[in-house]
Amino acid sequence: MLNFFSFLKSSPELGYLIVLLGAMIEGETIILGASALAAIGYLSITKVSIIAFLGTLFVDQALYLVGYRMYKKPGAHISERFPRLYKKSQKAVALLKKYDIGFILTFRFIYGIRAISPVVIALCGSRPSRFIPLNFVSAVIWTVISCSIGYWLGDFLFDAESGVIVSHNLHKVQFSVLICIAIIIALIFVYKFVKKNLK
């Protein structure tokens, strides 16, 4: 482990390359890890943030353009022209129809449909003049949240000199996560109870 940290310190370019690849292939874990390493001085949080932002922005924009080119070709509806794609992406289609702009801003956070979502958004007829600025804002939100959480975890969990996890801080994080999960579950039950009784 220490050899890895020493190598990363002397050759941070490899770390930034991994960040780029992670941002391009739904690698939130990689972004979190790189941001945590930035907190203890092995990488630059500025460079990690910029690379993560550009990576996710480029890939999702490229996927959207692929979908948009297919959409612009004359022919039948998406469900008839691309039945396998449509079947796999029905969840994304349903979320887009229900939440529209909200879905475009948050699809990066939805596990399992993130990669297909820009294509689906294009195939459902969202114009570039609409998608491009929303995609930019979405990439900013994703980058800020992912890098901030990773940086905080790194600063809180790791010893800056050795890179080793500080065990008593890990227990505090685990306790905090359990509390957050309990609060979220409680809020879901309250929401369902209120919704049911207001009908």
N, C-alpha and C positions, 0 to 999 in steps of 0.2 A: 504493500500500500504506500509506504513512504517513498519507494522507488518511483512509483507512478506519479506522486506529487512532485518529486524532484524533476522528473522528466517533463511534466506539464509546466513547471516553473521555467525551465530552460527552453521549451518549445511550445509556447502557447498557441501557435498557429494550428496545431493538430486539434486542440480544444475548440477553436473557433470553427474549424471545418466540421467537426462533429455537431456543433450548435446549428450550423447551416443545414446539415442533413436532417437533424432532428426537427427543425422548424418546417422542413419540406415534407416530412412523412409522419405528421401527427405526433411528434415526440415531446409532449409536454414534460415527461420525466427527465429528458435530456436537458431541456431549458431550465427546469427547476434545479437540476444538479449543477449545471454550469453557473447559474446565478449564485448558488450556495458556495461554489468554489471562488467566485468573484468576491464574495463577502470576506473570505479569509486570504485574499491577495493573490490567488493563483491565476485569475483571469481578470479582465477589465469588465465591469458591469455595463459600462457604456457600449463597448464593442459587442458584448453578448446581446444587449438589447437591440442594437442596430441590426446585427446579423439575423437575429430571430425575427425581427419585424420584416426585413426585406425578404427573408426566406419564405415566410408564410404568405406575405403579400403576393410575391411572384407566382408561387405555385397555384394559389387559389384563383388568381387572375388568369393564369394560363388555362386552368381547367374550365373556368367560365367561358373563355374564348372558344375552346373546343366545343362546348355545349352550344354556344351561340351560333357557331358556323353550321352545326347540325340543324339547329332551329330555323335558320334562314333558308335552308334548302326547301324547295316546294315539295309538298307531299302530305301524307296523312298525319294525324295527331301523334304525339309522342308515344302514347300507349300502343299504337299500331305500328309505328316505324321502329321503335326500340322496346319491344315487349319485355325482354329479359332485364334491360336497364330499368325500365319503369317498375317492374315487379320488385326488384331489389331496392328501389328508391322510394317506395310508396310512403314510408314513414317521413322522409324528407319532404315529399310532395304535400302530405297532409299538414305538416308543421308550417310549410311555406304558405299554404292557403289559409291557415288559421291565424298565423301571427305576422306574416308578410315581412315588414321591415324588421320587426323584433327577431325573426328567424335569421335574416341575413346578417344581423349584428352579432348573433350568438351561436351560429352553427359550428364555429371552431371549438366550442366547449362541449359539443354533443358527441359522445363516444359512439363509434360505429357507423356514423353517416357523414362525418366531416369531409372525407375525401370526395364523396359523390355529390355533396350538396351544391358546390358551385356549378357543376354540370346540370343538375336538376333545376337550379334557379334560372339558368340560361334557357333550358328547354321549355320551361314554363312561361317564357316570354318576357322576362325582366330585361329592360333595356340597359345597354352599357352606361348611359348617362345617369342611370339610377344605381346600378350595381357598383360601379367603380368607386364613387365617393363613400358608399356604405361599407364596401369592402376595406377601404383605407381606414375608416373609423374603427371597424371591427378588428383589424390587425393591430391598431394602436391599443385598443382595450385589452386584447389577448396578451400582447407583449408586456404591457404595464403590469397586469395582474400576475402573469406567470413569473416574470423576472422579480417582481417585488416579493412575492411569496418565497421564491427560491432564495433570494438574498437574505430575507429575514430568517429563514430556517438555517442558512449557513452561519449567519452571525450568532444565532442563538445556540445551535447544536455543536458546532465544531470549535476545537481549540486551534487558534490561528497559527501556532508554530508547528504543531505536529500533524494537523489535519484529522486528528482522531476525534470521534464523537464523544462529547461530554455526557456521561450516562445519566447524571441526575437531571440534566436539562431535557434529555430524551423522555424521561418519565413525565415531566411537566407537559411536554408536547402531546404525549399520548393521552394524558388526563384532559387537556384542553380539547383535543379532537373528540373524545368521548362525550364531553359536555356539549360541544357543538352539534354532534349527531343527535343527542337526546333532545336538544332544543328544536332541531329541524323536524324530528319525528313528532314532537308535541305540537308544533305549529301546523303540520300536515293534518293531524287528527282534529285540531281546533277548526281548521279551514273546512274540512269535510263535514264536521258537526254543524257549523254555522250554515254552510251551503245547503245541507240537507234540511235543516229546520226553517230556512227562509223560503223554501219552495212553497 
